[in-house]
Structures are given as structure tokens and as C-alpha cells.
Amino acid sequence: MSTPLGTTATRPASLDAVLRHAWQAREFTASEVMAATGLTRSTAIEAMDTLAEMGLLEELPNARLAGDYRKGRPARRFALRADAAVLLGVDAGHARITATVTDLRSRALASHETAHEIDSEGPDARRGAVLATIDEALARAGRTRGDVLAVAVGVPAPVDAAGRSPRHPHRFWERMNPGLAEALDWAPIVRIDNDASLAAVAEGAVGAATGCTDYITLLAGDRLGAGVVVDGHLLRGSHGGVGEMVAFDHVEGVGSAHGLGAMAATWARAAVDEGRLSPDGALAGLSSDDLDGRRVLEAAAAGDPDAREIAARVGGALARIVSVLGSMFDPQRVVVSGAIAAGIDDVVRAARLALPTDLHLPAPELVVSTLGADVVVTGAVWAAADAARTAALDVWASRRAG
């Protein structure tokens, strides 16, 4: 007899306990569930059978059929049914949108990326581009919207707990997040979040902050953003504004919330325009229009003196940013993350040397991410998986009731 489903408050706690164990275990028996959860054998077996009937677990061939058991009655073996639904992680950036489809074990099935500049387009075009990218990724995975259990989307804007962004003086935040929570309401579980916050999720799960409970992820894209984790909790704020960097427009030695690559490009262009570069240097032969942050930092990594001087200046700005964030949030570690991180080593070395020593609190450890340009979509996948683990039974209960 299967166990009746209900809400978290009304259904047997054994279902949630067994499903939590299934998310973590590759495969398991009733005895292993009993040891992990404290359930009795009969309760564990009943819950396992119910979850298998629902399609969330699958019963595996017993140990004898698998060739691993020789004496006695073989134990029944179960596993999470990874193909019961799919998860979606989306990085809805300003210039590019990337969607990744995974199974319930967060194993990637397919991805799709589109280039999309939306400065001159309305909210319908932005929503349409996000949905089209998702649908193409699902098609490549051989799945449909009806297979989606949870979707998480990162946007370059503050996002409140309801998935909405506040009004921006130039309407940039509204353009980045034009009602995406409503546009995705066909999915049972939807999480819209700031992109730097999802980068922090990724760094804590599989990146440079693994095992760390107090850290900040600096997403060094076109503009700086910070994902802040304190005591193991990702901070959001009333309007989703924790980690917004506009205050650095007023910090001497930083002067703006532009990303580190943008700072390098701006200072390199000024040096070109003012004729301050060595005529034999890597940057001197370039027009200011040809300079971007990546090119400047790559020249610094190759040893060009002019580029290294610019990288050191960016490092000084980064040190001021880290010191201010360190005094506010007291992190153990600050992770420089995002696509620019691949060329940021010289900047970070300079920043480490420039970190002030008179701020009373110990300076945080400053490290470079290894997750690259995929850090936001990686964090989105992890966020979708976390939401799915929390609410999967509620979704299945509502489907049964319907």
C-alpha cells in the first residue's frame, strides 16, 4: 500500500527523509536508509515503494542478479530516478544568454548559448530571447518544458525574494529582468537571482570557496557585482541589493563599479590617447578602439611593461574594493570570478600586495576562480538542484492532486 501524499506539514516525514537520502546516495537498500535516517524497516520500505510508484525512485536489479551476492535473500536496491525530470540553469547576461539542461543528478544533458544585446529592445524581446534559448537547450536534450522540475536564472540586477528587480534610474535592471519569474511560471519551481549571487553558489559548491562559510565572490564582468555568503548563508537584502557595487563610484582610487577588465581598458585607452606608452610596447601600436580588458591583461601576463603598470593600477583598485568589503562583511576569502578571471593573475598579485594592514580585522584571502565564464550557469544549475531537493515532493503531490 502506498503512502498518501500531502503538503510538507501533512505527509509522513519518512518520504522526505528517504528522498533526501536518495539525492545523496548513488544507490541504497532499506538497511542503509534505516542507518541514515533512523526509520524502522517497515517505514523505510513503505516510503521507498511509494517514491518508486511516484517515479522518483527506481528499483535496481537485486544483488544476486547483478552478480554481487551469493548467499541468503538479496536486499532490494533503489536509486534516485535521475531522468524523472530535468533541471535548468540559465545565465541571462547582458550580451549572452546560456541555458544548461541537466538530469536530477545535475549531470549536463545539453546547453545552448545565444548572443543578445538588448539595450535598444523592449522587455518582450528580452523575455523571448531567454525563452528561446531555454527551448533550444531542451530540444537538444530531447526534453520539453513539461519535463522541467526547477529552473534558476541569473541576471545582472538585484533581485528580491519574489524574483523581481527594483527600479533603476536608467531602467537597466528592469531591462535585465523584465518579469522573468512570470515568463517562466510554466515551470513548477522558479528562482530568479542576481548573477553574482549565483556565482557565489557555484564557488561554494565546486569552486574556490568549497568548504568556506564566509566568503565573497566578485563577478568581474562589464560591471562589478558581489555575491556575499556569511555564516553559510547567501545574503540578499530587502530589494536584493546586497553586493551591489554602485557605492564604489564614490570611493577614491576605484571611482566606479566598472568591471576589472573595463578598468584596464579605460586606463589603457587613456594612456594611448595621451601618448604615454612605450613605442616598442605591445599596446602602443593599437588604437584606443582596439583595446579591451582581456587584451591588456594578456599583454601584462606576457610581460609588457606598460600593460603590467596598468594591471598594477587595477590591482590597487581591487585592493580598495576588497578592503571595503572585508570591513563590512568580514569574509575569510574573496574569489575573483567570471570570464575575465582567466587573465587576472597579475591584477590579483598586485592587489594582495596593496591590501591595507590597518583595518583592524585580518585581510581576507584573495584568490582567483577556476570556473571561468560558466560560473553563473554552474551556480544556476546548483541553485535549481537545491530548490528541487527542497520542493520535489510538493510538486509531485500537486500533480497527483490535479
KAGIMO-V500312 format. One line per field, one symbol per residue. psi: psi as a letter, one per 20 degrees, with the letter a starting at -180 (. if undefined). A space follows every 10 residues. Layout:
BEGIN
psi->???
END
This chain:
BEGIN
psi->pqpqrbrhhh rpihgggghg hhhhqgrrrh hhgghhijqr ghgggggggg hghijhqqpr qrhghijjph qapqqpprqp nhjhrqqppp omrghqpppp praijkpphq qqpqpopjhj rrhhggghgg hhgghggggh ikrrhiipgq ppppqmqqpa hjjqqrpqhj jghhhhmmkh ghhjiiqhpp oprqhhghhh gghhgjbijp ipiorppoom bhqqqppppp kjppqgrgjj jpiqjhhihj ppifirjqrh hhgggghggh hghjkjqpij rhihjqrhhi prgggghhhg hijpgghhgg hhghhgghhg ghhghghgil qhqpporahi hhkjghghgh gghipqjkjg qqqqporpqj ibijhghghg ghgggghghh jghhghghhg h.
END
